[in-house]
Amino acid sequence: AQKVTQAQTEISVVEKEDVTLDCVYETRDTTYYLFWYKQPPSGELVFLIRRNSFDEQNEISGRYSWNFQKSTSSFNFTITASQVVDSAVYFCALSERSPTSGTYKYIFGTGTRLKVLA
Amino acid sequence: GAVVSQHPSRVICKSGTSVKIECRSLDFQATTMFWYRQFPKQSLMLMATSNEGSKATYEQGVEKDKFLINHASLTLSTLTVTSAHPEDSSFYICSARAPGQMMIATNEKLFFGSGTQLSVL
């Protein structure tokens, strides 16, 4: 069975601090996808990044960066110089193909609530 | 990017009534839509997978007679909560997948609606 663990339920930082959100996953598949989504107070889920299991290159996008380590089954997300607008719940998700239906399903972690204080 | 519209954003109803939630893909045809449920401060739990023109596939523990899903067109899926009770109060969110993404490795991404907060009194 697949599982996504976000051990940090809530993090508070002061503006301009760097913050890392942890994500650890479990899967038996060799082909899978990992995602990070942002859920602001308005409720909608905003796509941040997708990474497939064969691409372990770290990625940087502006103040955001992601560290994918297959050896530790982790896909951590770092926000550099955090801003108040970064305050939201961040979800890590795993997608793998169902052997029975053939479709991909998402399994979400429980989310990390980030509060950035001015 | 692709847009998924979900309506209503908030609904309050009396116990025993039925509530319909719509999920529309605005600029692409969604062969598959997913319905999730999210309790306060918890994760999104997949309720069912809806494929256009066929019956929905429900996750274990989700009552298909309670949560009716219809995906009659490539741009619209509806979730009807029948005979709603206070324990059905939750945040419901849909997502859509564009055609051809089921097996393509390079473009697996879901587009999410803005969610519906259901409160049953």
Interface residues (C-beta under 8 A of the other chain):
Chain A: T31 Y33 F35 Y37 S42 G43 E44 L45 F47 R50 N52 F91 S95 S101 G102 T103 Y104 K105 Y106 I107 F108 G109 T110 G111 R113
Chain B: G1 S9 T32 F34 K41 Q42 S43 L44 M45 L46 T49 T57 F91 I93 S95 M102 M103 A105 T106 E108 K109 L110 F111 F112 G113 S114 G115 Q117
